[in-house]
Amino acid sequence: MVKSIAIEKITSGTKLASDVRNKYGQILLGAGMELDEKHKKIFKMWGIVTVEIEDKKTATTNIEGDEALLEEAKNKLQSRLNWQPSNSIEIDIYEMALQKILSKMS
């Protein structure tokens, strides 16, 4: 499953669940890459405050096995917000909004 975390909470070996892009849409680091300390510095330089990581413990959706639907919901939410959560409270709000969009899509 996918979980959004603040850059400060990145630990070495964590895998990215989705591409990290700068404000111009350029890919800074691709999905599936393992993160380490140098990536935190790069993300901070580019103003990236959160990333989506692979997390087997936490599910951001009750819809399992439909990654295409989840990705579509994330795209809808991002197009509406144009905002990246920067702390745990904002991440929770983002995930609640994502759940709401997913419930309307299913």
MMTF fields as JSON, N, C-alpha, C and O atoms, coordinates in Angstrom:
{
  "mmtfVersion": "1.0.0",
  "mmtfProducer": "UNKNOWN",
  "numBonds": 423,
  "numAtoms": 424,
  "numGroups": 106,
  "numChains": 1,
  "numModels": 1,
  "chainsPerModel": [1],
  "groupsPerChain": [106],
  "chainIdList": ["A"],
  "bondAtomList": [4, 2, 8, 6, 12, 10, 16, 14, 20, 18, 24, 22, 28, 26, 32, 30, 36, 34, 40, 38, 44, 42, 48, 46, 52, 50, 56, 54, 60, 58, 64, 62, 68, 66, 72, 70, 76, 74, 80, 78, 84, 82, 88, 86, 92, 90, 96, 94, 100, 98, 104, 102, 108, 106, 112, 110, 116, 114, 120, 118, 124, 122, 128, 126, 132, 130, 136, 134, 140, 138, 144, 142, 148, 146, 152, 150, 156, 154, 160, 158, 164, 162, 168, 166, 172, 170, 176, 174, 180, 178, 184, 182, 188, 186, 192, 190, 196, 194, 200, 198, 204, 202, 208, 206, 212, 210, 216, 214, 220, 218, 224, 222, 228, 226, 232, 230, 236, 234, 240, 238, 244, 242, 248, 246, 252, 250, 256, 254, 260, 258, 264, 262, 268, 266, 272, 270, 276, 274, 280, 278, 284, 282, 288, 286, 292, 290, 296, 294, 300, 298, 304, 302, 308, 306, 312, 310, 316, 314, 320, 318, 324, 322, 328, 326, 332, 330, 336, 334, 340, 338, 344, 342, 348, 346, 352, 350, 356, 354, 360, 358, 364, 362, 368, 366, 372, 370, 376, 374, 380, 378, 384, 382, 388, 386, 392, 390, 396, 394, 400, 398, 404, 402, 408, 406, 412, 410, 416, 414, 420, 418],
  "bondOrderList": [1, 1, 1, 1, 1, 1, 1, 1, 1, 1, 1, 1, 1, 1, 1, 1, 1, 1, 1, 1, 1, 1, 1, 1, 1, 1, 1, 1, 1, 1, 1, 1, 1, 1, 1, 1, 1, 1, 1, 1, 1, 1, 1, 1, 1, 1, 1, 1, 1, 1, 1, 1, 1, 1, 1, 1, 1, 1, 1, 1, 1, 1, 1, 1, 1, 1, 1, 1, 1, 1, 1, 1, 1, 1, 1, 1, 1, 1, 1, 1, 1, 1, 1, 1, 1, 1, 1, 1, 1, 1, 1, 1, 1, 1, 1, 1, 1, 1, 1, 1, 1, 1, 1, 1, 1],
  "groupList": [{"groupName": "MET", "atomNameList": ["N", "CA", "C", "O"], "elementList": ["N", "C", "C", "O"], "formalChargeList": [0, 0, 0, 0], "bondAtomList": [1, 0, 2, 1, 3, 2], "bondOrderList": [1, 1, 2], "singleLetterCode": "M", "chemCompType": "L-PEPTIDE LINKING"}, {"groupName": "VAL", "atomNameList": ["N", "CA", "C", "O"], "elementList": ["N", "C", "C", "O"], "formalChargeList": [0, 0, 0, 0], "bondAtomList": [1, 0, 2, 1, 3, 2], "bondOrderList": [1, 1, 2], "singleLetterCode": "V", "chemCompType": "L-PEPTIDE LINKING"}, {"groupName": "LYS", "atomNameList": ["N", "CA", "C", "O"], "elementList": ["N", "C", "C", "O"], "formalChargeList": [0, 0, 0, 0], "bondAtomList": [1, 0, 2, 1, 3, 2], "bondOrderList": [1, 1, 2], "singleLetterCode": "K", "chemCompType": "L-PEPTIDE LINKING"}, {"groupName": "SER", "atomNameList": ["N", "CA", "C", "O"], "elementList": ["N", "C", "C", "O"], "formalChargeList": [0, 0, 0, 0], "bondAtomList": [1, 0, 2, 1, 3, 2], "bondOrderList": [1, 1, 2], "singleLetterCode": "S", "chemCompType": "L-PEPTIDE LINKING"}, {"groupName": "ILE", "atomNameList": ["N", "CA", "C", "O"], "elementList": ["N", "C", "C", "O"], "formalChargeList": [0, 0, 0, 0], "bondAtomList": [1, 0, 2, 1, 3, 2], "bondOrderList": [1, 1, 2], "singleLetterCode": "I", "chemCompType": "L-PEPTIDE LINKING"}, {"groupName": "ALA", "atomNameList": ["N", "CA", "C", "O"], "elementList": ["N", "C", "C", "O"], "formalChargeList": [0, 0, 0, 0], "bondAtomList": [1, 0, 2, 1, 3, 2], "bondOrderList": [1, 1, 2], "singleLetterCode": "A", "chemCompType": "L-PEPTIDE LINKING"}, {"groupName": "GLU", "atomNameList": ["N", "CA", "C", "O"], "elementList": ["N", "C", "C", "O"], "formalChargeList": [0, 0, 0, 0], "bondAtomList": [1, 0, 2, 1, 3, 2], "bondOrderList": [1, 1, 2], "singleLetterCode": "E", "chemCompType": "L-PEPTIDE LINKING"}, {"groupName": "THR", "atomNameList": ["N", "CA", "C", "O"], "elementList": ["N", "C", "C", "O"], "formalChargeList": [0, 0, 0, 0], "bondAtomList": [1, 0, 2, 1, 3, 2], "bondOrderList": [1, 1, 2], "singleLetterCode": "T", "chemCompType": "L-PEPTIDE LINKING"}, {"groupName": "GLY", "atomNameList": ["N", "CA", "C", "O"], "elementList": ["N", "C", "C", "O"], "formalChargeList": [0, 0, 0, 0], "bondAtomList": [1, 0, 2, 1, 3, 2], "bondOrderList": [1, 1, 2], "singleLetterCode": "G", "chemCompType": "PEPTIDE LINKING"}, {"groupName": "LEU", "atomNameList": ["N", "CA", "C", "O"], "elementList": ["N", "C", "C", "O"], "formalChargeList": [0, 0, 0, 0], "bondAtomList": [1, 0, 2, 1, 3, 2], "bondOrderList": [1, 1, 2], "singleLetterCode": "L", "chemCompType": "L-PEPTIDE LINKING"}, {"groupName": "ASP", "atomNameList": ["N", "CA", "C", "O"], "elementList": ["N", "C", "C", "O"], "formalChargeList": [0, 0, 0, 0], "bondAtomList": [1, 0, 2, 1, 3, 2], "bondOrderList": [1, 1, 2], "singleLetterCode": "D", "chemCompType": "L-PEPTIDE LINKING"}, {"groupName": "ARG", "atomNameList": ["N", "CA", "C", "O"], "elementList": ["N", "C", "C", "O"], "formalChargeList": [0, 0, 0, 0], "bondAtomList": [1, 0, 2, 1, 3, 2], "bondOrderList": [1, 1, 2], "singleLetterCode": "R", "chemCompType": "L-PEPTIDE LINKING"}, {"groupName": "ASN", "atomNameList": ["N", "CA", "C", "O"], "elementList": ["N", "C", "C", "O"], "formalChargeList": [0, 0, 0, 0], "bondAtomList": [1, 0, 2, 1, 3, 2], "bondOrderList": [1, 1, 2], "singleLetterCode": "N", "chemCompType": "L-PEPTIDE LINKING"}, {"groupName": "TYR", "atomNameList": ["N", "CA", "C", "O"], "elementList": ["N", "C", "C", "O"], "formalChargeList": [0, 0, 0, 0], "bondAtomList": [1, 0, 2, 1, 3, 2], "bondOrderList": [1, 1, 2], "singleLetterCode": "Y", "chemCompType": "L-PEPTIDE LINKING"}, {"groupName": "GLN", "atomNameList": ["N", "CA", "C", "O"], "elementList": ["N", "C", "C", "O"], "formalChargeList": [0, 0, 0, 0], "bondAtomList": [1, 0, 2, 1, 3, 2], "bondOrderList": [1, 1, 2], "singleLetterCode": "Q", "chemCompType": "L-PEPTIDE LINKING"}, {"groupName": "HIS", "atomNameList": ["N", "CA", "C", "O"], "elementList": ["N", "C", "C", "O"], "formalChargeList": [0, 0, 0, 0], "bondAtomList": [1, 0, 2, 1, 3, 2], "bondOrderList": [1, 1, 2], "singleLetterCode": "H", "chemCompType": "L-PEPTIDE LINKING"}, {"groupName": "PHE", "atomNameList": ["N", "CA", "C", "O"], "elementList": ["N", "C", "C", "O"], "formalChargeList": [0, 0, 0, 0], "bondAtomList": [1, 0, 2, 1, 3, 2], "bondOrderList": [1, 1, 2], "singleLetterCode": "F", "chemCompType": "L-PEPTIDE LINKING"}, {"groupName": "TRP", "atomNameList": ["N", "CA", "C", "O"], "elementList": ["N", "C", "C", "O"], "formalChargeList": [0, 0, 0, 0], "bondAtomList": [1, 0, 2, 1, 3, 2], "bondOrderList": [1, 1, 2], "singleLetterCode": "W", "chemCompType": "L-PEPTIDE LINKING"}, {"groupName": "PRO", "atomNameList": ["N", "CA", "C", "O"], "elementList": ["N", "C", "C", "O"], "formalChargeList": [0, 0, 0, 0], "bondAtomList": [1, 0, 2, 1, 3, 2], "bondOrderList": [1, 1, 2], "singleLetterCode": "P", "chemCompType": "L-PEPTIDE LINKING"}],
  "groupTypeList": [0, 1, 2, 3, 4, 5, 4, 6, 2, 4, 7, 3, 8, 7, 2, 9, 5, 3, 10, 1, 11, 12, 2, 13, 8, 14, 4, 9, 9, 8, 5, 8, 0, 6, 9, 10, 6, 2, 15, 2, 2, 4, 16, 2, 0, 17, 8, 4, 1, 7, 1, 6, 4, 6, 10, 2, 2, 7, 5, 7, 7, 12, 4, 6, 8, 10, 6, 5, 9, 9, 6, 6, 5, 2, 12, 2, 9, 14, 3, 11, 9, 12, 17, 14, 18, 3, 12, 3, 4, 6, 4, 10, 4, 13, 6, 0, 5, 9, 14, 2, 4, 9, 3, 2, 0, 3],
  "groupIdList": [1, 2, 3, 4, 5, 6, 7, 8, 9, 10, 11, 12, 13, 14, 15, 16, 17, 18, 19, 20, 21, 22, 23, 24, 25, 26, 27, 28, 29, 30, 31, 32, 33, 34, 35, 36, 37, 38, 39, 40, 41, 42, 43, 44, 45, 46, 47, 48, 49, 50, 51, 52, 53, 54, 55, 56, 57, 58, 59, 60, 61, 62, 63, 64, 65, 66, 67, 68, 69, 70, 71, 72, 73, 74, 75, 76, 77, 78, 79, 80, 81, 82, 83, 84, 85, 86, 87, 88, 89, 90, 91, 92, 93, 94, 95, 96, 97, 98, 99, 100, 101, 102, 103, 104, 105, 106],
  "secStructList": [7, 3, 3, 3, 3, 3, 4, 4, 4, 7, 7, 6, 6, 7, 5, 5, 1, 1, 7, 3, 3, 7, 6, 6, 1, 7, 3, 3, 3, 7, 6, 6, 7, 5, 7, 7, 2, 2, 2, 2, 2, 2, 2, 2, 2, 6, 6, 7, 7, 3, 3, 3, 3, 3, 7, 1, 1, 7, 7, 1, 7, 1, 7, 7, 1, 7, 2, 2, 2, 2, 2, 2, 2, 2, 2, 2, 2, 2, 2, 2, 2, 7, 7, 7, 7, 7, 1, 2, 2, 2, 2, 2, 2, 2, 2, 2, 2, 2, 2, 2, 2, 2, 2, 2, 2, 7],
  "xCoordList": [0.824, 0.0, 0.87, 2.084, 0.266, 0.964, 0.696, -0.423, 1.745, 1.623, 2.415, 3.539, 1.845, 2.557, 3.283, 2.7, 4.568, 5.329, 6.082, 6.395, 6.362, 7.167, 8.609, 9.068, 9.314, 10.697, 11.567, 12.448, 11.325, 12.126, 12.034, 12.93, 10.961, 10.749, 11.274, 11.094, 11.916, 12.472, 13.596, 14.454, 13.575, 14.667, 15.331, 14.689, 16.607, 17.338, 16.691, 16.311, 16.568, 15.981, 14.498, 13.935, 13.854, 12.432, 12.26, 13.039, 11.232, 10.997, 9.899, 8.869, 10.156, 9.155, 8.013, 8.245, 6.801, 5.633, 5.254, 4.616, 5.643, 5.344, 6.499, 7.331, 6.526, 7.573, 7.533, 6.46, 8.688, 8.783, 9.106, 10.103, 8.247, 8.391, 8.584, 8.077, 9.314, 9.468, 8.256, 7.336, 8.266, 7.102, 6.9, 5.851, 7.886, 7.775, 7.336, 7.205, 7.105, 6.658, 7.784, 7.528, 9.019, 10.157, 10.36, 10.221, 10.688, 10.891, 12.262, 13.292, 12.251, 13.497, 13.99, 15.191, 13.038, 13.375, 12.167, 11.034, 12.423, 11.337, 10.799, 11.476, 9.574, 8.927, 9.765, 10.368, 9.796, 10.526, 11.957, 12.614, 12.447, 13.816, 13.898, 12.966, 15.024, 15.256, 15.857, 16.774, 15.33, 15.764, 16.89, 17.026, 17.695, 18.702, 18.846, 18.084, 19.808, 19.963, 20.19, 19.695, 20.921, 21.197, 19.913, 19.815, 18.933, 17.669, 16.913, 16.263, 16.986, 16.322, 16.839, 16.06, 18.14, 18.737, 18.255, 17.934, 18.21, 17.751, 16.3, 15.953, 15.444, 14.028, 13.858, 13.051, 14.604, 14.5, 14.927, 14.312, 15.983, 16.441, 15.344, 15.205, 14.567, 13.508, 12.168, 11.186, 12.114, 10.869, 9.86, 8.674, 10.313, 9.438, 9.284, 10.281, 8.051, 7.838, 7.34, 7.528, 6.709, 6.244, 6.522, 6.663, 6.598, 6.716, 5.791, 5.405, 5.439, 4.623, 5.55, 6.341, 5.434, 6.292, 5.458, 4.252, 6.12, 5.469, 5.431, 6.459, 4.251, 4.089, 3.15, 1.964, 3.649, 2.843, 1.937, 0.955, 2.255, 1.479, 0.235, -0.791, 0.322, -0.749, -1.38, -0.683, -2.687, -3.408, -4.073, -4.73, -3.912, -4.577, -5.973, -6.71, -6.32, -7.626, -8.165, -7.403, -9.479, -10.107, -10.25, -10.632, -9.947, -10.027, -8.67, -7.712, -8.593, -7.324, -7.301, -8.327, -6.143, -5.964, -6.334, -6.162, -6.836, -7.193, -6.317, -6.772, -5.074, -4.114, -4.487, -4.209, -5.112, -5.503, -6.542, -6.476, -7.496, -8.527, -7.913, -8.276, -6.996, -6.312, -5.52, -5.554, -4.821, -4.037, -4.941, -4.608, -6.071, -7.032, -7.552, -7.681, -7.845, -8.327, -7.259, -7.57, -6.005, -4.914, -4.773, -4.562, -4.888, -4.784, -5.908, -5.675, -7.137, -8.271, -8.032, -8.255, -7.577, -7.341, -6.232, -6.366, -5.163, -4.048, -4.461, -4.024, -5.313, -5.743, -6.637, -6.688, -7.334, -8.195, -7.416, -7.758, -6.383, -5.698, -4.467, -4.26, -3.642, -2.363, -1.583, -1.109, -1.462, -0.88, -0.277, -0.806, 0.816, 1.448, 1.4, 1.816, 0.894, 0.876, 2.297, 3.218, 2.458, 3.803, 3.98, 5.087, 2.908, 3.043, 2.006, 1.185, 2.046, 1.181, -0.309, -1.116, -0.677, -2.092, -2.542, -3.619, -1.73, -2.073, -2.1, -2.915, -1.23, -1.24, -2.542, -3.126, -3.004, -4.286, -5.439, -6.333, -5.414, -6.461, -6.428, -7.472, -5.234, -5.07, -5.65, -6.386, -5.322, -5.808, -7.326, -7.971, -7.896, -9.362, -10.012, -11.027, -9.424, -9.954, -9.838, -10.742, -8.738, -8.551, -9.6, -10.149, -9.88, -10.919, -12.285, -13.06, -12.573, -13.851, -13.977, -15.029, -12.933, -12.96, -13.126, -13.897, -12.404, -12.509, -13.93, -14.44, -14.559, -15.916, -16.913, -17.866, -16.689, -17.568, -17.332, -18.233, -16.095, -15.75, -16.213, -16.379, -16.42, -16.78, -18.264, -18.726],
  "yCoordList": [-1.182, 0.0, 1.248, 1.166, 2.368, 3.639, 4.506, 4.561, 5.183, 6.082, 7.342, 7.262, 8.498, 9.765, 10.064, 9.987, 10.409, 10.769, 12.068, 12.416, 12.773, 13.987, 13.601, 12.53, 14.467, 14.222, 13.894, 13.037, 14.567, 14.36, 12.935, 12.481, 12.222, 10.867, 9.769, 8.585, 10.151, 9.155, 8.399, 8.996, 7.077, 6.255, 5.545, 5.277, 5.246, 4.572, 3.24, 2.485, 2.955, 1.703, 1.775, 0.84, 2.881, 3.057, 3.168, 3.848, 2.493, 2.529, 3.528, 3.614, 4.283, 5.228, 4.473, 3.542, 4.877, 4.269, 5.0, 4.424, 6.267, 7.031, 7.991, 8.266, 8.489, 9.427, 10.674, 11.116, 11.232, 12.528, 13.544, 13.417, 14.559, 15.565, 16.943, 17.233, 17.781, 19.158, 19.972, 19.439, 21.256, 22.088, 22.267, 22.747, 21.889, 21.968, 20.646, 20.542, 19.628, 18.336, 17.395, 16.289, 17.817, 16.97, 15.927, 16.227, 14.707, 13.638, 13.801, 13.822, 13.917, 13.994, 12.592, 12.321, 11.697, 10.321, 9.452, 9.783, 8.35, 7.496, 6.543, 6.214, 6.109, 5.136, 3.867, 3.457, 3.252, 2.009, 2.206, 1.245, 3.436, 3.708, 3.654, 4.053, 3.157, 3.145, 4.474, 4.986, 5.023, 6.337, 6.222, 5.212, 7.278, 7.389, 8.866, 9.703, 9.183, 10.544, 11.591, 12.712, 11.25, 12.249, 12.685, 13.817, 11.785, 12.139, 13.178, 14.053, 13.098, 14.088, 15.496, 16.445, 15.62, 16.92, 17.431, 18.609, 16.539, 16.924, 17.379, 18.41, 16.61, 16.969, 18.327, 19.145, 18.57, 19.851, 20.999, 22.065, 20.783, 21.81, 22.185, 23.351, 21.195, 21.425, 21.792, 21.993, 21.881, 22.264, 21.129, 21.38, 19.889, 18.731, 18.48, 18.35, 18.413, 18.238, 16.844, 16.403, 16.153, 14.79, 13.911, 14.399, 12.618, 11.631, 10.473, 10.268, 9.723, 8.526, 7.321, 7.12, 6.522, 5.361, 4.087, 4.12, 2.962, 1.669, 1.317, 1.336, 0.997, 0.659, -0.52, -0.401, -1.631, -2.846, -2.816, -3.556, -1.96, -1.905, -1.039, -1.332, 0.03, 1.019, 1.052, 1.136, 0.987, 1.099, 2.462, 2.874, 3.168, 4.456, 4.289, 5.263, 3.092, 2.857, 1.495, 0.566, 1.385, 0.098, -0.703, -1.873, -0.085, -0.758, -1.379, -0.677, -2.67, -3.347, -3.948, -4.389, -3.962, -4.617, -3.774, -4.223, -2.569, -1.718, -0.47, 0.624, -0.651, 0.45, 1.536, 2.712, 1.152, 2.136, 3.102, 4.307, 2.571, 3.404, 4.336, 5.51, 3.819, 4.634, 5.757, 6.898, 5.443, 6.452, 7.534, 8.719, 7.115, 8.079, 9.014, 10.219, 8.453, 9.262, 10.258, 11.415, 9.818, 10.724, 11.855, 13.007, 11.529, 12.559, 13.58, 14.779, 13.109, 14.022, 14.944, 16.152, 14.352, 15.141, 16.167, 17.323, 15.763, 16.679, 17.825, 18.962, 17.513, 18.574, 19.592, 20.756, 19.162, 20.069, 20.89, 22.043, 20.308, 20.956, 21.759, 22.863, 21.21, 21.819, 22.153, 23.275, 21.152, 21.321, 20.005, 18.939, 20.064, 18.881, 18.984, 19.999, 17.942, 17.989, 18.05, 17.447, 18.787, 18.979, 18.477, 18.52, 18.002, 17.448, 16.346, 16.103, 15.689, 14.519, 14.874, 14.068, 16.027, 16.433, 16.651, 16.203, 17.33, 17.56, 16.254, 16.103, 15.316, 14.008, 13.287, 12.661, 13.37, 12.755, 13.384, 12.681, 14.703, 15.403, 14.961, 14.706, 14.873, 14.416, 13.01, 12.749, 12.11, 10.736, 10.64, 9.79, 11.514, 11.538, 12.012, 11.464, 13.025, 13.515, 12.434, 12.267, 11.708, 10.618, 9.526, 8.995, 9.192, 8.198, 8.666, 7.869, 9.958, 10.5, 10.38, 9.984, 10.714, 10.604, 9.15, 8.843, 8.256, 6.824, 6.298, 5.487, 6.763, 6.293, 6.757, 6.044, 7.948, 8.46, 7.745, 7.642, 7.252, 6.588, 5.138, 4.574, 4.533, 3.096, 2.883, 1.742],
  "zCoordList": [0.0, 0.0, 0.0, 0.185, -0.201, -0.337, 0.884, 1.395, 1.34, 2.485, 2.177, 1.681, 2.465, 2.323, 3.622, 4.703, 3.509, 4.702, 4.446, 3.307, 5.538, 5.457, 5.158, 5.556, 4.463, 4.068, 5.287, 5.207, 6.404, 7.605, 8.132, 8.844, 7.791, 8.309, 7.393, 7.678, 6.302, 5.384, 6.087, 6.737, 5.943, 6.448, 5.273, 4.257, 5.416, 4.346, 4.019, 4.915, 2.726, 2.279, 1.976, 1.408, 2.351, 2.05, 0.542, -0.126, -0.003, -1.454, -1.802, -1.134, -2.875, -3.373, -4.05, -4.822, -3.759, -4.394, -5.676, -6.556, -5.782, -6.994, -7.28, -6.415, -8.509, -8.913, -8.039, -7.627, -7.761, -7.085, -8.166, -8.877, -8.282, -9.333, -8.727, -7.643, -9.427, -8.976, -9.43, -10.05, -9.116, -9.444, -10.945, -11.374, -11.741, -13.193, -13.813, -15.032, -12.965, -13.455, -13.848, -14.324, -13.654, -13.994, -12.895, -11.709, -13.299, -12.332, -11.679, -12.354, -10.351, -9.597, -9.239, -9.256, -8.911, -8.569, -8.898, -8.548, -9.567, -10.034, -8.985, -8.011, -9.201, -8.323, -8.26, -9.252, -7.083, -6.894, -6.418, -6.016, -6.458, -6.013, -4.486, -3.788, -3.983, -2.541, -2.123, -2.765, -1.04, -0.565, 0.448, 1.138, 0.525, 1.572, 1.941, 1.458, 2.785, 3.309, 2.213, 2.33, 1.161, 0.123, -0.589, -1.061, -0.665, -1.313, -0.498, -1.07, 0.829, 1.675, 1.351, 1.265, 1.175, 0.867, -0.492, -0.643, -1.468, -2.811, -2.766, -3.343, -2.078, -1.99, -1.307, -1.75, -0.242, 0.454, -0.457, -0.445, -1.246, -2.19, -3.178, -3.546, -3.606, -4.597, -3.967, -4.682, -2.647, -1.978, -1.85, -1.635, -1.978, -1.813, -0.312, 0.398, 0.17, 1.612, 1.986, 3.12, 1.044, 1.305, 0.092, -1.029, 0.336, -0.731, -0.414, 0.737, -1.441, -1.25, -1.244, -2.165, -0.184, -0.043, -0.03, 0.215, -0.298, -0.179, 1.296, 1.973, 1.79, 3.198, 3.319, 3.013, 3.751, 3.858, 5.08, 5.138, 6.073, 7.316, 7.192, 7.805, 6.4, 6.343, 4.965, 3.955, 4.929, 3.664, 3.599, 4.555, 2.486, 2.341, 1.745, 1.599, 1.413, 0.832, 1.23, 1.495, 1.268, 1.524, 0.242, 0.277, -0.878, -2.162, -2.441, -2.763, -2.319, -2.539, -3.931, -4.449, -4.52, -5.803, -7.009, -8.143, -6.799, -7.932, -7.923, -7.589, -8.291, -8.291, -9.295, -9.065, -10.405, -11.418, -10.849, -11.093, -10.094, -9.483, -8.442, -8.365, -7.654, -6.651, -7.322, -6.864, -8.387, -9.101, -9.707, -9.679, -10.246, -10.804, -9.711, -9.925, -8.547, -7.423, -6.981, -6.701, -6.917, -6.537, -7.546, -7.167, -8.827, -9.861, -9.743, -9.891, -9.476, -9.292, -8.102, -8.177, -7.007, -5.805, -6.04, -5.639, -6.673, -6.93, -7.854, -7.677, -8.849, -9.76, -9.052, -9.45, -8.013, -7.261, -6.236, -5.975, -5.662, -4.551, -4.939, -4.435, -5.837, -6.175, -4.905, -4.724, -4.029, -2.703, -2.254, -2.571, -1.524, -0.963, 0.555, 1.115, 1.238, 2.708, 3.265, 2.715, 4.364, 4.903, 6.33, 6.866, 6.948, 8.295, 8.482, 7.598, 9.619, 9.819, 9.787, 9.324, 10.254, 10.23, 8.789, 8.396, 8.016, 6.617, 5.83, 4.92, 6.162, 5.503, 5.805, 4.92, 7.055, 7.424, 6.645, 6.175, 6.51, 5.748, 4.288, 3.688, 3.722, 2.337, 2.172, 1.22, 3.092, 2.994, 3.172, 2.559, 4.013, 4.151, 2.855, 2.426, 2.238, 0.963, -0.108, -0.927, -0.103, -1.051, -0.831, -1.796, 0.415, 0.724, 0.21, -0.319, 0.368, -0.097, -1.614, -2.116, -2.337, -3.792, -4.206, -5.115, -3.539, -3.859, -3.611, -4.384, -2.533, -2.244, -3.318, -3.633, -3.873, -4.927, -6.265, -7.098, -6.449, -7.717, -7.753, -8.834, -6.605, -6.618, -6.485, -6.479]
}
